[in-house]
């Protein structure tokens, strides 16, 4: 890594050659190979997944450490800041497309596939290809006698509570941002910590909800297309909440070390953008998965 005194702040900073992208690509490949093998019943898949996950975590830790050091050393100018903002915008756009694919699968199954299977619409199928008791309603699953019976989770219990928690966390992160722009570090640390705690509480309730679904409601990942879409959407969202809370915790430590100023704090803003994105996705989940 270059030293600040040897870098002209008026020149766009180009980092030295790095192995982190290659390490990240290898880690992601190994991790996805492990997931695919694990889900198809291969015994070695779980171990391979954890190896890939460890490599990815090592890459993230090292790469972000280098970026933080370069930023603190004063190597970045306004144009580099613009590049970071554009990169974060495209990243969040890719995340929007990621969740759009799962929402699209939910829409396709609920509004098109199930009615077709029930004998409605163009190109509809009939019960001749299914079991005689098939009911083309949502949620749907396999024959109850073969373990298909399950109960859904009411929207007005833990899901509603978690909605309030995430909306409140959106308020606390916004207060923290305003405090940072006002130069009030103590308030920043307080409200940022409150946001992390709210994220942890959200995940605690979701873990409890999953246990309740599996143990008491027989609602599992294998509960037909409803169970698959329910756990894929809520599970990936929970993963994003977990990652967001970890990033906010890192930002808390950076604020405590004095890394940000009133006018130079994009690291904070990037995580705040991500957190607001997670909030908005949950609102869509609450409406289209739990309520409707």
C-alpha positions in Angstrom: 0.0 0.0 0.0 1.3 3.4 -0.9 1.9 6.1 1.7 -0.2 9.3 1.8 2.8 11.6 1.5 3.7 10.0 -1.9 0.3 10.4 -3.4 -1.1 13.6 -5.1 -4.6 14.1 -3.8 -5.5 15.7 -7.1 -4.8 12.5 -9.0 -7.3 9.6 -9.1 -6.0 6.9 -6.9 -5.4 3.5 -8.6 -4.6 0.8 -6.0 -1.7 -1.6 -6.5 -2.3 -5.0 -7.9 -4.2 -7.3 -5.5 -4.9 -11.0 -5.1 -8.2 -10.3 -3.3 -10.5 -10.6 -6.4 -9.0 -13.9 -7.3 -9.3 -15.2 -3.7 -12.9 -14.0 -3.6 -13.7 -15.7 -6.9 -12.2 -19.0 -5.7 -14.0 -18.8 -2.3 -17.4 -18.1 -4.0 -16.9 -21.0 -6.4 -16.0 -23.4 -3.6 -18.9 -22.2 -1.4 -21.5 -22.5 -4.2 -20.1 -26.0 -5.1 -20.6 -26.9 -1.5 -24.1 -25.6 -1.3 -25.2 -27.4 -4.5 -23.6 -30.7 -3.3 -25.0 -30.3 0.2 -28.6 -29.7 -1.1 -28.4 -32.7 -3.4 -27.5 -35.0 -0.5 -23.7 -35.4 -1.0 -22.1 -35.8 2.4 -18.9 -33.8 1.5 -20.9 -30.8 0.4 -21.3 -29.3 3.9 -17.6 -29.3 4.6 -16.8 -27.8 1.2 -19.4 -25.1 1.8 -17.7 -24.1 5.1 -14.3 -24.1 3.5 -15.6 -21.7 0.8 -17.3 -19.5 3.4 -14.1 -19.2 5.4 -12.2 -18.2 2.2 -14.9 -15.5 1.4 -14.8 -14.2 5.0 -11.0 -14.0 4.8 -11.2 -12.1 1.5 -13.8 -9.6 2.8 -11.8 -9.0 6.0 -8.5 -8.4 4.1 -9.9 -6.4 1.3 -12.0 -4.1 3.4 -9.1 -3.7 5.8 -6.9 -2.4 2.9 -9.6 0.0 1.7 -10.1 1.4 5.2 -6.3 1.9 5.5 -6.2 3.7 2.2 -9.1 5.9 3.1 -7.7 6.8 6.5 -4.3 7.5 4.9 -6.0 10.2 2.7 -5.4 8.5 -0.7 -9.0 9.1 -1.9 -10.2 12.3 -3.5 -13.7 13.4 -4.5 -13.7 11.5 -7.7 -12.8 8.3 -5.9 -15.7 9.0 -3.6 -18.0 9.3 -6.6 -16.7 6.0 -7.9 -17.5 4.4 -4.5 -21.0 5.8 -4.6 -21.7 4.5 -8.1 -20.3 1.1 -7.2 -22.7 0.9 -4.1 -25.6 2.0 -6.3 -25.0 -0.8 -8.8 -24.5 -3.2 -5.9 -27.9 -2.4 -4.4 -29.4 -2.6 -7.9 -28.0 -6.1 -8.2 -29.6 -6.9 -4.9 -32.9 -5.5 -6.1 -32.8 -7.9 -9.1 -31.8 -10.7 -6.8 -35.0 -10.3 -4.7 -37.0 -9.5 -7.8 -36.3 -13.0 -9.0 -37.7 -14.6 -5.9 -40.7 -12.3 -5.8 -41.2 -13.2 -9.5 -41.1 -16.9 -8.6 -43.7 -16.3 -5.9 -45.9 -14.4 -8.3 -45.5 -17.0 -11.1 -46.4 -19.9 -8.7 -49.3 -18.2 -7.1 -50.9 -16.4 -10.0 -50.1 -18.6 -12.9 -48.9 -22.1 -12.1 -51.5 -23.0 -9.4 -54.5 -21.8 -11.5 -53.2 -23.8 -14.5 -52.9 -26.9 -12.4 -56.4 -26.3 -11.2 -57.8 -26.2 -14.8 -58.0 -22.5 -15.3 -56.6 -20.3 -18.0 -54.9 -21.0 -21.3 -53.0 -24.3 -21.5 -54.4 -25.4 -18.2 -53.7 -28.9 -16.8 -56.2 -31.1 -15.0 -56.4 -33.3 -12.0 -55.5 -36.3 -14.2 -51.9 -35.4 -13.6 -52.4 -34.7 -9.9 -54.1 -36.3 -6.9 -57.9 -36.2 -6.8 -58.1 -34.0 -3.8 -55.9 -31.2 -5.3 -57.3 -27.8 -4.5 -56.0 -24.9 -6.7 -55.8 -22.4 -3.8 -52.9 -20.6 -2.2 -51.0 -21.8 -0.1 -50.7 -25.2 -1.7 -48.8 -28.3 -1.0 -48.8 -32.0 -1.6 -51.3 -34.6 -0.3 -51.9 -34.2 3.5 -51.6 -37.9 4.0 -48.1 -37.8 2.7 -47.0 -35.1 5.0 -48.2 -32.1 3.0 -50.4 -30.7 5.7 -49.1 -27.6 7.4 -50.2 -24.3 8.9 -49.1 -20.8 7.8 -47.7 -18.1 10.1 -50.1 -15.3 11.0 -48.9 -11.9 9.8 -50.2 -10.2 13.0 -47.8 -11.8 15.4 -44.0 -11.9 15.1 -44.0 -10.7 11.5 -45.8 -7.4 12.4 -43.6 -7.0 15.4 -40.5 -7.5 13.2 -41.9 -4.9 10.8 -42.1 -2.3 13.5 -38.6 -3.2 14.7 -37.1 -2.7 11.2 -39.0 0.5 10.6 -37.7 1.8 14.0 -34.2 0.8 13.0 -34.6 2.9 9.9 -35.3 5.9 12.1 -32.4 5.2 14.4 -29.9 4.9 11.6 -31.2 8.2 10.1 -30.8 9.9 13.5 -27.2 8.6 13.6 -26.5 10.0 10.2 -27.7 13.4 11.1 -25.7 13.3 14.3 -22.6 12.4 12.3 -23.1 15.4 9.9 -23.5 17.6 13.0 -20.2 16.3 14.4 -21.8 14.7 17.5 -19.9 11.5 17.8 -21.5 10.4 21.1 -25.0 10.5 19.6 -23.7 8.7 16.5 -22.4 5.8 18.7 -25.6 5.6 20.7 -28.0 5.5 17.8 -25.8 3.3 15.7 -25.6 0.8 18.6 -29.4 1.0 18.9 -29.7 0.1 15.2 -27.4 -2.9 15.6 -29.4 -4.1 18.6 -32.7 -3.7 16.8 -31.3 -5.8 13.9 -30.2 -8.5 16.4 -33.6 -8.5 18.0 -35.2 -8.9 14.5 -33.0 -11.9 13.8 -33.8 -13.4 17.2 -37.5 -13.3 16.5 -37.0 -14.7 13.0 -35.1 -17.7 14.4 -37.9 -18.3 16.9 -40.4 -18.1 14.1 -38.5 -20.7 12.1 -38.3 -23.1 15.0 -42.0 -22.6 15.6 -42.8 -23.2 11.9 -40.7 -26.4 11.8 -41.7 -27.9 15.2 -45.3 -26.8 15.6 -46.7 -26.0 12.2 -44.9 -28.6 10.0 -44.0 -25.7 7.7 -40.6 -26.6 6.2 -38.5 -25.9 3.1 -40.1 -29.1 1.7 -43.7 -27.9 2.2 -44.4 -27.5 -1.5 -43.9 -24.3 -3.5 -45.3 -22.3 -0.6 -42.6 -23.6 1.8 -39.9 -23.2 -0.7 -40.7 -19.5 -1.6 -41.5 -18.6 2.0 -38.1 -19.8 3.3 -36.1 -18.6 0.3 -37.5 -15.1 0.6 -37.4 -14.7 4.4 -34.2 -16.7 4.7 -32.2 -14.6 2.2 -33.7 -11.4 3.8 -32.6 -12.6 7.2 -29.1 -13.2 5.8 -29.1 -9.6 4.5 -30.2 -8.3 7.9 -27.3 -10.3 9.5 -24.8 -8.9 7.1 -26.1 -5.4 7.5 -25.9 -5.6 11.3 -22.3 -6.8 11.1 -21.4 -3.9 8.7 -23.1 -1.5 11.1 -21.1 -2.9 14.0 -17.9 -2.4 12.0 -19.0 1.2 11.3 -19.6 1.7 15.0 -16.0 0.8 15.8 -14.8 3.0 12.9 -16.8 6.0 14.3 -15.3 5.3 17.8 -11.8 5.4 16.3 -12.6 8.7 14.6 -12.4 7.5 11.0 -15.3 9.8 9.7 -15.8 13.5 9.5 -18.8 15.6 8.8 -18.0 15.8 5.1 -16.2 12.6 4.6 -18.2 9.5 5.7 -19.3 7.5 2.7 -18.5 4.3 4.5 -21.3 5.1 6.9 -23.6 6.3 4.2 -23.1 3.1 2.1 -24.1 0.9 5.0 -27.1 3.2 5.8 -28.2 2.8 2.1 -27.9 -0.9 2.4 -29.9 -1.0 5.7 -32.7 1.1 4.2 -32.8 -1.3 1.2 -33.2 -4.2 3.6 -36.1 -2.3 5.3 -37.9 -1.8 2.0 -37.5 -5.5 1.0 -39.0 -6.6 4.3 -42.1 -4.4 3.7 -42.6 -6.2 0.4 -42.2 -9.6 2.2 -44.6 -8.6 4.9 -47.3 -7.7 2.4 -46.9 -10.4 -0.3 -45.7 -13.3 1.8 -47.5 -12.9 5.2 -50.6 -10.7 4.6 -51.9 -11.6 1.1 
